[in-house]
Amino acid sequence: MTKKKPVFLRFRSSNLYILVTVSMSLFTDMIVYSIIVPIMPFVINALENGRSPDTEKAYTKEITDGGNVSKETGSLLALFAVGLLVGSPVFGYLADRLEHRKWPMVAGIVGLLGATFLFLFANSYWEFYLARFLQGLSDACVWTLGMCLIADTFSLEVLGTQMGRVLMFHTIGLLCGSPIGALYQSVGYKAPFILCICLAGIDLILRLFVVERRNQPREWFEDNKSISKPTVATSTLVSQPISEGNKSLSKEKKKNKVTVIRLLRQNRLLASLLLSFANGCVYNVFEPTLTVRLSSEWGYNSTQIGLVFLAQVIPTFVATPLAGYITDKYGPKVVAFTTLVVCAITMFLIGIPSKSTAGGVAPLIVVFAIQGFTAFAFITPVLPEIAHVVQSLNSNNGDDGQGMSYALFNITFGLGGLVGPLLGGYLYDKIGFFYMCVVMGCFLVICAPYVFKFTGEPGKFIVRPNEREDQSPDMIEIDSEIAAENNVARNKSIDQKDNDYENSGTSKPKETTIQFST
């Protein structure tokens, strides 16, 4: 039975619509994630003192016990990582097994709506814990299925640039979340979460109308000019029906199935997962620690804390697309290793500024900005690197294992997001902010040699596109077609010259051969 072609197919399956949908998903997810960062220490403090989070002026009071609030805040924020860890393998399995990935994505946004409603009406710890857990599940959905959708749509040669563009909206969400969270002081506690519900509603509509090219009838897209060979992997555009002639190919694919064990044997993937874990640690370690330090050391309220965190987020608006572009042009190693080393240096420096040092909070903001830039720069090459590994394990240019590979990315990032806040809150309470930063900096230094050795192509620090050994089959086919067209044009030119000589009655010049003797 022939499937009916959906309405507005060309638009709903276009590169632009898919890019906008995944970008909106990340934007909404990060808005809801970061909106509570400047609020949470004051929420915990209010609960500790027996007040409702929605009490008027509940958060204008100073934090009574900074160390305890930091630990509790770290525990609450870590529940996000727990949800990410639980959801990632589930969504990864579904991504590799289900014919279409849209419906799990719809389920993810429904979970995010539930989390936002919980934040809106919560009055006890368990409600906040559950809401944060649901946020983690939704994040696992976006980062697993959304990244698969982008990888299905664009070829490896432009994947770094496209992933950078998607991550830019992730950055915008982080950028907007903290200031929006600080709105509660002027318009009430519930106002930021009502805005999040509206954004999630738009996100839900976009996901519902996505038409995946994967496993759809090929004839749907034969006249679609928005799908061009240089930017789309043809193997993932549509499904190929299994007939009697290719049953053996299907059996061979099952035999060579990409399992989790095979993925974890790839050093190149392990280097990417190490970068993911490191990013989760160093980016999330400041949420339960720097917020408390700014409140106790400088006496900042939530609005001022939110503005300081903008210093970490704003540079990533440039870092992700720039890192993606450089990755496509010069390879992942030069981006990942260089920015990882610089990020380690900033971790050693960020603990130095205090209220008594020259410049006050200004040096901290400058170092914090560099730290945010480099942390997101070294995570950007990871996403196309995962796609490279998956393709290298699929001899037929398929995508088996793609969902699970991005799930592993989420799991390691979630572990980092779990370890970072918990360890950061504990170290802050025991040894202080400065030595906590030193510990995290040392961790990044330890990661650097492995990243240098196994990220990208072995033994090459800079790799230009025409030097890559793992060029995608689509681009190889395109290069072959271009070469064939050039040969045809050259032969036509030679034939035309021969005809001109014949028509003019002149003899064709003899070719001169120059011999060299030694």
ABEGO torsion letter per residue (X at the ends): XBBBBBBGAAAAABAAAAAAAAAAAAAAAAAAAAAAAAAAAAAAAAAAAGBBAABBGAAABBBABAAAAAAAAAAAAAAAAAAAAAAAAAAAAAAAABABAAAAAAAAAAAAAAAAAAAAABABAAAAAAAAAAAAAAAAAAAAAAAAAAAAABBAAAAAAAAAAAAAAAAAAAAAAAAAAAAAAAAEAAAAAAAAAAAAAAAAAAAAABBBABGBBAAAAAABAABBAAABBAAAABBBBBBAAAAAAAAAAAAABBBAAAAAABAAAAAAAAAAAAAAAAAAAAAAAAAAAAAAAAGBBAAAAAAAAAAAAAAAAAAAAAAAAAAAAAEAAAAAAAAAAAAAAAAAAAAABBAABBGEAAAAAAAAAAAAAAAAAAAAAAAAAAAAAAAAABAAGBABGAAAAAAAAAAAAAAAAAAAAAAAAAAAAAAEAAAAAAAAAAAAAAAAAAAAAABEBBGBABBBAAABAABBAAAAAAAAAAAAAAAAAAAAAAAAAAAAAAAAGBBBBBBBBBBBBX
